[in-house]
Amino acid sequence: MQDDIISRVIKNPKYQELKAKRSSYGWWLTLAMMVVYYGFIMLVAFNKEFLSQKMGEGVMTIGIPIGFGVIVFTVVITAIYVRRANSEFDDLTAEITKAALK
């Protein structure tokens, strides 16, 4: 019985669509995160002078808000993925499950 359900799920075109969409979306978000993260690391490695410039009269440097921005970017793209997963991907999963259990 279990193998039959698995076989129906794998053969379902909506399952193939879900796999393709989720994978493609995940890779685009991964690429965006890598560009932001490694861009920051490259700044740290090759342009310390820029990151160490003081902002105003205090002790804060430009590197601090940029580093904070990397963390915020991570949270934002995670929220973007979760939002899409909870709507479009969950809807497709429900359709696949309904079709497999018929």
C-alpha positions in Angstrom: 0.0 0.0 0.0 2.7 2.4 1.0 4.7 1.8 -2.2 1.6 2.4 -4.3 1.1 5.9 -2.6 4.7 6.8 -3.1 4.5 5.7 -6.7 1.4 7.9 -7.3 3.1 10.9 -5.7 6.2 10.6 -7.8 4.2 10.2 -11.0 2.0 13.2 -10.2 2.9 16.2 -12.5 2.1 18.5 -9.6 4.8 16.8 -7.6 7.3 17.4 -10.4 6.2 21.0 -10.5 6.6 21.4 -6.7 10.0 19.9 -6.8 11.1 22.2 -9.7 9.7 25.4 -8.2 11.0 24.7 -4.7 14.4 23.8 -5.9 14.7 26.7 -8.3 13.5 29.2 -5.7 15.8 27.8 -3.0 18.8 28.1 -5.3 18.0 31.7 -6.2 17.7 32.6 -2.5 20.9 30.7 -1.8 22.7 32.6 -4.5 21.5 35.9 -3.1 22.6 35.0 0.4 26.0 33.9 -0.9 26.5 37.2 -2.8 25.6 39.2 0.3 27.6 37.1 2.8 30.7 36.6 0.6 30.5 40.2 -0.5 30.8 41.2 3.2 33.6 38.7 3.8 35.5 40.1 0.7 35.1 43.6 2.1 36.6 42.4 5.4 39.4 40.7 3.6 40.3 43.3 1.0 38.9 46.7 2.2 39.4 47.0 5.9 40.0 50.7 5.5 36.5 51.2 4.2 34.8 49.2 6.9 36.8 50.9 9.7 35.8 54.4 8.7 34.0 56.1 11.7 30.5 57.2 11.3 30.1 60.6 13.0 31.7 61.5 16.3 31.1 58.1 18.0 32.9 54.8 17.9 30.6 53.1 15.3 32.3 52.2 12.0 30.7 51.6 8.6 31.3 47.8 9.1 28.9 47.5 12.0 25.7 48.5 10.1 26.8 46.5 7.0 27.4 43.4 9.2 24.0 44.0 10.8 22.5 44.3 7.3 23.8 40.9 6.4 22.0 39.4 9.5 18.8 41.3 8.6 19.1 40.1 5.0 19.3 36.5 6.2 16.1 36.9 8.3 14.3 38.7 5.4 15.1 36.0 2.8 14.1 33.3 5.3 10.8 35.1 5.8 10.3 35.4 2.1 10.9 31.6 1.6 8.6 30.8 4.5 5.8 33.0 3.1 6.0 31.3 -0.3 6.3 27.9 1.3 3.2 28.4 3.4 1.1 29.5 0.5 2.1 28.2 -2.9 4.2 25.2 -1.9 1.7 24.1 0.8 -1.2 24.4 -1.7 0.6 22.2 -4.2 1.5 19.7 -1.4 -2.2 19.5 -0.4 -3.2 18.8 -4.0 -0.6 16.1 -4.3 -1.6 14.5 -1.1 -5.3 14.6 -2.0 -4.6 13.0 -5.4 -2.3 10.3 -3.9 -4.9 9.2 -1.3 -7.8 8.7 -3.8 
